[in-house]
């Protein structure tokens, strides 16, 4: 990657101060959408979309045109050289090597945007990678909350529907947690937040779920088996999630500031669609609950029948307004990534150090991870979550690496991942091992407590 080149792969790539500065810039752009064509003349954005899109692609292209730039569109990558077997790495090197000045990428494999950022000579913007993340939709959603409520910290935000496969939700909960909003999950039964998302909220943001009282949500929560809350000092950070092994004490939900509905992500279900009748539905009757009286209704669109058309004229429904705000916020993103505006905030993203897996098989078992779906040009990566016991996540898709043994490339000893000796192994010397046979095959021997570690 070029020195100083920045990408927007994850919502974590932006500091909270940068996000707020982007909101200010977007509000300025929204004041006169036709008044900014002087910012990006001669610059070109390439839309590389391996999956269908309407709002994301068109809003990015509208944003670039309104900034005075040009657009190259590959809206159906199946008709590109990808159908001939060209790798994603090669595609972005070609497109970024003279065709375009910024790449907006949507891909079916989780972690694809991170892989693209490793090879692209120009900024890469993640427009959705599998069921992993969708950071620019999150920026649009946060921007909408910020405009409607004047703040994000301390808001009570209910997330409802398919929370397992919605990449929008995953980026959104990370950002809400960082801002100190209270997160409430009312999923379709069986489609709760994925374990790796809940785990990250716990490990990096201190979020631990406990039972909450959902009765104030009325009919909205009647089909959901589990609604949970986590108060967290100093700003009462909270999370509603799955019921497994949680305390029985219930905390009441008094007031909701925003209700965010999602559609069933059936393109990713793989035959596990669940009971369609149990899918949360939103209409006038559900919104009659006292706690939802002042809640704005949001949806990333497209919708099916999870929001009744009788809600369209309700003043609390802002999902079409939310979609329109995708243009100014993406104008701000493009102008910033292309260096055409300076934000009144220093870049200070979260610490996201990744380490290559240099020995042994790929430890990520997620079949839709880019490290699995594209074998060429991909070196598996991992990110450490804790040292004792060793807990690590795939650097591309964020799924936990399930390896009971870890080795050290310096000593060629292997240990149980909760052995004290593991703490002294340098992260870049770690090797993840499935069992003793694999360890022996790779030349590792069992380590003793007194063995030196490097």
C-alpha positions in Angstrom: 0.0 0.0 0.0 1.3 3.5 -0.8 2.5 5.5 2.1 -0.3 7.9 3.2 -2.9 6.1 1.2 -6.1 5.6 3.1 -9.0 3.3 2.5 -12.5 2.9 4.0 -12.8 -0.8 4.5 -14.4 -0.7 7.9 -16.2 1.8 10.0 -13.2 1.4 12.4 -11.0 3.2 9.8 -12.4 6.5 10.9 -12.1 8.1 14.3 -15.3 9.5 16.0 -14.0 13.0 15.4 -13.5 12.3 11.7 -17.0 10.8 11.5 -18.5 14.0 13.0 -16.4 16.1 10.7 -17.8 14.2 7.7 -21.3 14.9 9.0 -20.6 18.6 9.0 -19.2 18.4 5.5 -22.2 16.4 4.3 -24.6 19.0 5.8 -22.7 21.7 3.8 -23.0 19.7 0.6 -26.7 19.1 1.2 -27.3 22.8 1.3 -26.7 23.1 -2.4 -26.0 19.7 -4.1 -25.3 21.5 -7.4 -22.7 23.9 -6.1 -19.7 21.6 -5.7 -18.6 20.6 -9.2 -15.3 22.5 -8.8 -14.0 20.0 -6.2 -13.2 16.9 -8.3 -12.9 17.9 -12.0 -10.8 15.4 -13.9 -11.1 12.7 -11.2 -12.8 9.4 -11.9 -14.5 6.9 -9.6 -14.9 3.2 -10.6 -17.9 1.3 -9.3 -16.9 -2.4 -9.1 -20.1 -4.2 -8.1 -20.0 -8.0 -7.9 -23.4 -8.0 -6.3 -26.6 -6.1 -7.1 -27.1 -2.6 -5.8 -29.4 0.4 -6.4 -29.0 3.0 -3.7 -25.4 2.5 -2.9 -24.1 2.4 -6.4 -26.3 5.2 -7.7 -25.7 7.5 -4.7 -22.0 7.1 -5.1 -22.1 7.8 -8.8 -24.4 10.8 -8.2 -22.1 12.0 -5.5 -19.0 11.8 -7.8 -20.8 13.6 -10.7 -22.1 16.3 -8.4 -18.4 16.9 -7.3 -17.5 17.4 -10.9 -15.8 14.1 -11.5 -16.5 11.2 -13.8 -17.7 7.6 -13.2 -16.8 4.2 -14.6 -19.5 1.6 -13.9 -19.1 -2.1 -13.8 -22.5 -2.9 -12.2 -22.5 -6.5 -13.3 -19.0 -7.9 -12.8 -20.1 -11.3 -14.1 -19.8 -9.8 -17.5 -16.2 -8.6 -16.8 -13.0 -10.5 -16.8 -13.9 -11.9 -13.5 -16.0 -14.4 -15.5 -12.7 -15.5 -17.1 -11.1 -16.1 -13.8 -9.4 -12.8 -13.1 -8.6 -12.4 -9.4 -9.9 -9.4 -7.4 -6.3 -8.4 -6.7 -5.5 -8.1 -10.4 -8.7 -6.3 -11.1 -8.1 -3.5 -8.6 -4.5 -3.2 -9.7 -5.6 -2.6 -13.3 -8.5 -0.3 -12.5 -6.5 1.7 -10.0 -3.4 1.7 -12.2 -4.7 4.5 -14.5 -8.4 3.9 -15.1 -9.7 5.5 -11.9 -8.7 7.6 -8.9 -10.9 5.8 -6.3 -12.6 2.4 -6.3 -16.0 1.7 -4.8 -16.3 -2.1 -4.3 -19.1 -4.4 -3.5 -18.3 -8.1 -3.3 -20.0 -11.3 -2.1 -17.0 -12.5 -0.1 -16.4 -11.2 3.4 -13.1 -9.4 3.6 -12.9 -8.6 -0.1 -12.5 -4.9 0.5 -9.6 -5.5 2.8 -7.9 -7.7 0.2 -8.5 -5.1 -2.5 -7.0 -2.4 -0.3 -3.8 -4.4 -0.1 -3.3 -4.3 -3.8 -5.0 -1.1 -5.0 -2.8 1.9 -5.8 -5.9 4.2 -5.2 -8.3 4.5 -2.3 -10.8 1.6 -1.9 -14.2 2.2 -0.4 -16.1 -0.8 0.9 -19.7 -0.7 -0.5 -20.5 -4.0 1.2 -18.5 -7.3 1.6 -20.7 -10.3 2.0 -22.5 -10.3 5.4 -19.5 -8.6 7.0 -19.6 -4.8 6.9 -21.1 -1.8 5.0 -19.4 1.2 6.5 -20.8 3.9 4.1 -24.4 2.8 4.9 -23.5 3.1 8.5 -22.2 6.6 8.0 -25.5 7.4 6.2 -27.5 6.0 9.1 -25.4 7.7 11.8 -25.7 11.0 9.8 -29.4 10.6 9.7 -29.6 10.0 13.5 -27.3 13.0 14.1 -29.5 15.3 12.0 -32.8 14.0 13.4 -31.7 13.8 17.1 -28.8 16.2 17.3 -26.5 13.6 18.9 -25.8 9.9 18.9 -24.5 9.3 22.4 -27.1 8.0 24.8 -29.8 7.4 22.1 -31.9 4.2 22.5 -31.8 2.5 19.1 -33.8 -0.6 18.4 -32.5 -3.0 15.6 -35.1 -5.5 14.3 -35.2 -8.2 11.7 -32.4 -10.3 10.3 -29.4 -9.3 12.4 -27.3 -12.3 11.6 -26.7 -11.7 7.9 -27.2 -7.9 7.6 -23.8 -6.3 7.0 -25.4 -3.0 7.6 -26.3 -4.0 11.1 -22.8 -5.2 11.9 -21.1 -2.0 11.0 -23.9 0.0 12.7 -23.6 -1.8 16.1 -19.8 -1.2 16.1 -20.3 2.5 15.5 -23.2 2.9 17.9 -21.1 1.2 20.6 -18.2 3.5 20.0 -20.5 6.6 20.2 -22.1 5.3 23.4 -25.6 4.7 22.1 -27.9 2.1 23.7 -28.5 -0.8 21.3 -31.6 -2.9 21.4 -31.9 -6.1 19.3 -35.3 -7.6 18.4 -34.3 -10.2 15.8 -36.2 -12.8 13.9 -35.9 -15.9 16.1 -32.7 -17.7 15.1 -31.3 -14.6 13.3 -29.6 -12.9 16.3 -26.3 -11.0 16.0 -23.5 -13.5 15.0 -21.3 -14.7 17.8 -18.2 -13.0 16.4 -20.0 -9.6 16.4 -21.2 -10.1 20.0 -17.7 -11.3 21.0 -16.1 -8.2 19.5 -18.6 -5.9 21.3 -17.6 -7.6 24.5 -13.8 -7.7 24.0 -13.3 -4.3 22.5 -16.2 -2.2 23.8 -16.9 -3.9 27.2 -20.5 -4.8 26.2 -22.0 -7.7 28.2 -25.6 -8.6 27.6 -28.2 -9.1 30.4 -31.9 -9.7 30.3 -34.2 -6.7 29.6 -38.0 -6.2 29.8 -39.4 -6.1 26.2 -43.0 -5.6 27.2 -42.9 -1.9 26.5 -42.1 -2.7 22.9 -45.6 -4.3 22.6 -46.5 -6.2 19.5 -43.1 -5.5 17.9 -41.3 -8.0 20.2 -44.1 -10.6 20.6 -42.4 -13.0 18.2 -38.9 -12.5 19.5 -37.6 -15.0 22.1 -34.8 -12.8 23.4 -34.4 -9.1 24.0 -31.4 -8.2 26.2 -29.8 -5.0 27.6 -26.3 -4.3 28.9 -25.8 -1.1 31.0 -22.2 0.1 30.8 -20.5 2.9 32.6 -20.0 5.8 32.1 -22.6 6.3 29.5 -24.9 3.3 29.9 -23.8 1.5 26.8 -26.2 -1.4 26.1 -26.8 -4.4 23.9 -29.7 -6.7 23.3 -28.8 -10.1 22.0 -29.2 -13.9 22.4 -30.5 -15.5 25.5 -27.8 -18.1 26.0 -26.4 -18.2 29.6 -27.7 -14.8 30.6 -28.9 -13.5 33.9 -32.6 -13.6 34.6 -32.8 -10.0 36.0 -34.8 -7.8 33.6 -34.2 -4.1 32.9 -37.0 -2.0 31.5 -36.9 -0.1 28.2 -38.6 3.2 28.8 -38.2 5.1 25.6 -37.0 4.4 22.0 -35.3 7.2 19.9 -35.0 5.2 16.7 -36.3 1.9 15.3 -34.2 0.4 12.5 -35.8 -2.4 10.5 -34.0 -4.7 8.2 -35.2 -7.1 5.5 -34.6 -10.9 5.4 -31.2 -11.3 3.8 -32.4 -14.4 2.0 -29.6 -14.3 -0.6 -27.2 -15.3 2.3 -29.5 -17.7 4.2 -28.5 -20.9 2.5 -31.7 -22.7 3.3 -31.9 -21.4 6.9 -34.7 -18.9 6.2 -36.5 -19.6 9.5 -40.2 -19.0 10.1 -41.4 -16.2 7.8 -44.4 -15.7 10.0 -42.2 -15.0 13.0 -40.4 -12.2 11.1 -40.9 -8.8 12.9 -43.5 -6.6 11.1 -43.9 -2.9 11.6 -47.1 -1.0 11.0 -49.4 1.4 12.8 -50.4 -1.2 15.4 -46.8 -2.0 16.3 -45.9 1.7 16.5 -48.7 2.4 18.9 -46.6 1.2 21.8 -45.9 4.0 24.3 -42.1 3.5 24.2 -42.2 4.0 20.4 -44.3 7.1 20.3 -41.4 9.4 19.4 -39.2 6.9 17.6 -38.1 7.6 14.1 -38.4 4.6 11.7 -35.3 3.8 9.6 -34.6 1.1 7.0 -31.6 0.8 4.7 -33.9 -0.4 1.8 -34.9 -2.3 -0.2 -37.8 -3.4 1.9 -40.2 -6.3 1.4 -43.2 -6.5 3.7 -41.4 -5.9 7.1 -42.7 -2.3 7.0 -46.3 -1.8 6.1 -47.0 0.8 3.4 -49.4 2.5 5.9 -46.2 3.7 7.6 -45.0 5.7 4.6 -47.0 8.8 5.5 -46.3 8.6 9.2 -44.1 11.6 10.1 -41.9 9.2 12.2 -40.9 7.3 9.0 -37.7 8.7 7.6 -36.4 5.8 5.4 -36.8 7.6 2.1 -35.2 10.7 3.6 -32.5 8.4 4.9 -31.9 7.1 1.4 -31.6 10.6 -0.1 -29.0 11.6 2.5 -26.7 8.9 1.0 -25.7 11.5 -1.7 -24.3 14.3 0.5 -22.6 11.9 2.9 -21.0 10.0 0.0 -20.0 13.3 -1.5 -18.2 14.0 1.8 -16.6 10.5 1.8 -15.3 10.8 -1.8 -14.1 14.4 -1.4 -12.2 13.4 1.8 -10.7 10.2 0.3 -9.6 12.0 -2.8 -8.0 14.8 -0.7 -10.3 17.5 -1.9 -11.5 18.5 1.5 -9.7 18.6 4.9 -11.6 17.5 7.9 -11.4 19.4 11.1 -10.3 16.3 12.9 -7.1 14.2 13.0 -7.1 10.7 11.6 -7.1 8.4 14.6 -8.8 5.1 13.7 -8.9 2.1 16.1 -5.8 0.0 16.5 -6.3 -2.7 13.9 -3.0 -4.5 13.6 -3.1 -7.6 11.4 -0.5 -10.4 11.3 0.0 -12.8 8.4 -0.4 -16.5 8.8 3.0 -17.6 7.6 2.9 -21.3 8.5 0.3 -24.0 8.3 -3.2 -24.1 6.7 -5.6 -21.1 6.7 -7.1 -21.1 10.2 -10.3 -19.3 9.1 -13.1 -21.8 8.6 -15.7 -19.3 7.3 -16.5 -20.6 3.8 -17.5 -17.1 2.5 -14.3 -15.4 3.6 -12.2 -14.0 0.8 -9.3 -16.0 2.1 -11.3 -19.1 1.2 -13.1 -18.0 -2.0 -10.0 -16.5 -3.7 -6.8 -18.6 -3.2 -4.5 -16.5 -5.3 -2.8 -13.4 -3.9 -4.3 -14.0 -0.5 -2.2 -14.5 2.6 -4.5 -15.3 5.6 -4.4 -12.6 8.3 -5.3 -12.6 11.9 -6.0 -10.0 14.6 -5.4 -10.7 18.3 -8.3 -10.2 20.7 -6.5 -11.4 23.9 -3.2 -13.0 24.9 -4.3 -15.4 27.7 -6.0 -17.4 26.5 -5.0 -16.7 22.9 -8.1 -15.5 21.1 -7.8 -14.3 17.5 -10.1 -13.3 14.6 -9.6 -13.6 10.9 -8.2 -10.4 9.6 -10.6 -10.5 6.6 -14.0 -11.6 7.8 -13.6 -11.2 11.6 -14.8 -14.7 12.5 -13.1 -16.3 15.5 -10.1 -18.6 14.7 -10.9 -21.8 16.5 -7.5 -23.4 17.2 -7.0 -25.3 20.5 -3.2 -25.2 20.1 -0.7 -22.5 19.2 2.9 -22.8 18.2 5.9 -20.5 18.1 8.0 -20.2 14.9 11.1 -19.4 17.0 11.1 -22.4 19.4 9.0 -24.7 17.4 7.1 -25.6 20.5 3.3 -25.8 20.7 1.1 -25.1 23.7 -2.5 -25.1 24.8 -3.8 -21.7 24.0 -4.4 -20.9 27.7 -0.9 -22.0 28.7 1.1 -19.2 30.5 4.0 -19.7 28.1 1.8 -18.4 25.2 1.8 -14.9 26.7 5.5 -14.6 25.8 5.1 -15.5 22.1 5.4 -12.5 19.8 2.2 -12.1 17.7 4.1 -12.4 14.5 5.5 -15.7 15.6 2.1 -17.4 16.4 1.0 -20.4 14.5 -2.5 -21.8 14.9 -2.8 -25.6 15.1 -5.9 -27.8 15.0 -4.4 -30.8 16.9 -1.2 -32.5 17.8 -0.9 -34.4 14.5 -0.9 -31.2 12.6 1.7 -29.7 15.0 3.9 -32.7 14.5 3.5 -32.6 10.7 4.7 -29.0 10.7 7.7 -29.8 12.9 6.4 -28.6 16.3 6.9 -30.5 19.5 5.1 -30.1 22.8 6.5 -27.2 24.9 7.3 -27.4 28.6 6.5 -24.7 31.1 10.2 -24.0 31.4 10.9 -23.9 27.6 12.1 -20.5 26.3 9.6 -18.7 24.2 10.3 -16.2 21.4 
